Amino acid sequence: MQKYRGSCHCGSIAYDFTAPEIDKGLRCNCSICVRKGAIMTAFTVAPEDINIQASGDSLSTYQFGLKTAKHHFCNKCGIYTFHETMRKPGHYRLNIGCIEGIKSLELPVEIFDGASI
């Protein structure tokens, strides 16, 4: 397990977490993920393994459809930072582009068929 740190673009939302090595990413083909285009962690992070710090009211949440998944973003700079998953509520997938020291565009990526769920 490794320690990682991430943040939105303006720094209003920051987080650190413990997880396996990030050696690949995940993209989803559901309606929101296709539009935001982010590469997410291929694994989920349990709530006890992440520490989220948000300045003031900067952490906003968007939900749609069944309203199980919670897509979190910074309402100051607009960056999608992480989401709580539909298949494992309360657990997080993180936007790899927000994680320090990881080159998200250089990782191999798997595609998840979220459009069929």
C-alpha positions as CSV (number, residue, x, y, z in Angstrom):
1,M,0.0,0.0,0.0
2,Q,1.1,3.5,-0.8
3,K,0.3,7.0,0.4
4,Y,-1.0,9.5,-2.2
5,R,-2.1,13.1,-2.2
6,G,-4.4,14.8,-4.6
7,S,-6.3,18.1,-5.1
8,C,-8.4,20.1,-7.4
9,H,-6.8,22.8,-9.6
10,C,-7.2,25.7,-7.2
11,G,-6.4,23.7,-4.0
12,S,-9.8,24.2,-2.3
13,I,-10.3,20.5,-2.2
14,A,-7.4,18.2,-1.2
15,Y,-7.2,14.6,-0.1
16,D,-4.7,12.0,0.9
17,F,-5.3,8.3,0.8
18,T,-3.7,4.8,1.1
19,A,-4.1,2.4,-1.8
20,P,-2.3,-0.1,-4.0
21,E,0.2,1.2,-6.6
22,I,-1.5,3.2,-9.4
23,D,-0.3,1.4,-12.5
24,K,-3.5,1.6,-14.7
25,G,-6.6,3.7,-15.0
26,L,-10.2,3.2,-15.7
27,R,-12.6,5.1,-18.0
28,C,-16.3,4.6,-18.0
29,N,-18.7,5.0,-20.9
30,C,-21.7,6.2,-18.9
31,S,-23.3,9.6,-19.9
32,I,-21.4,11.7,-17.2
33,C,-18.0,10.0,-17.5
34,V,-17.9,10.3,-21.3
35,R,-18.6,14.0,-20.9
36,K,-16.0,14.7,-18.2
37,G,-13.4,12.5,-19.8
38,A,-11.5,11.7,-16.6
39,I,-9.2,8.7,-16.0
40,M,-10.2,7.2,-12.6
41,T,-8.4,4.8,-10.3
42,A,-9.1,1.2,-11.3
43,F,-9.6,0.4,-7.6
44,T,-12.0,1.8,-5.0
45,V,-10.8,3.5,-1.8
46,A,-12.6,2.7,1.4
47,P,-13.8,5.7,3.4
48,E,-11.5,4.9,6.3
49,D,-8.5,5.1,3.8
50,I,-9.1,8.6,2.6
51,N,-8.9,12.0,4.3
52,I,-10.7,14.8,2.5
53,Q,-10.2,18.4,3.2
54,A,-12.5,21.0,1.6
55,S,-12.2,24.7,2.1
56,G,-15.5,26.3,3.1
57,D,-18.3,25.2,0.8
58,S,-16.0,24.3,-2.1
59,L,-17.0,20.6,-2.3
60,S,-20.1,20.1,-4.4
61,T,-21.9,17.0,-5.4
62,Y,-23.9,16.0,-8.6
63,Q,-26.2,13.1,-8.7
64,F,-28.5,11.8,-11.5
65,G,-30.5,8.7,-12.5
66,L,-30.8,6.4,-9.4
67,K,-28.9,9.0,-7.3
68,T,-26.7,6.3,-5.8
69,A,-23.4,7.5,-7.1
70,K,-22.1,10.9,-5.9
71,H,-19.9,12.8,-8.3
72,H,-17.9,15.3,-6.3
73,F,-16.3,18.4,-7.7
74,C,-14.8,21.8,-6.7
75,N,-17.4,24.6,-7.2
76,K,-14.5,27.2,-7.4
77,C,-12.4,25.7,-10.2
78,G,-14.8,23.1,-11.6
79,I,-12.5,20.1,-11.3
80,Y,-14.0,16.6,-10.8
81,T,-11.9,15.2,-7.9
82,F,-13.5,11.9,-7.0
83,H,-16.8,10.1,-6.8
84,E,-18.6,7.6,-4.6
85,T,-19.4,4.6,-6.7
86,M,-22.8,3.2,-7.6
87,R,-21.7,-0.4,-7.3
88,K,-20.0,0.2,-3.9
89,P,-21.6,3.2,-2.2
90,G,-19.4,5.1,0.2
91,H,-16.2,3.9,-1.5
92,Y,-14.3,6.3,-3.8
93,R,-12.8,6.3,-7.3
94,L,-10.4,9.2,-7.7
95,N,-9.5,11.3,-10.7
96,I,-5.9,10.3,-11.4
97,G,-5.3,13.6,-13.1
98,C,-5.6,15.2,-9.6
99,I,-3.1,12.9,-7.9
100,E,0.4,14.3,-7.3
101,G,3.2,12.5,-9.1
102,I,1.0,10.3,-11.4
103,K,1.0,10.9,-15.2
104,S,-2.6,9.8,-15.9
105,L,-2.2,10.1,-19.7
106,E,0.7,7.7,-19.7
107,L,-1.2,4.8,-17.9
108,P,-2.8,1.9,-19.7
109,V,-6.6,2.3,-19.3
110,E,-9.5,-0.2,-19.0
111,I,-13.0,0.7,-20.2
112,F,-15.9,0.0,-17.8
113,D,-19.3,-0.4,-19.4
114,G,-21.3,1.8,-17.1
115,A,-23.7,2.7,-19.9
116,S,-25.3,-0.7,-19.7
117,I,-26.0,-0.6,-15.9
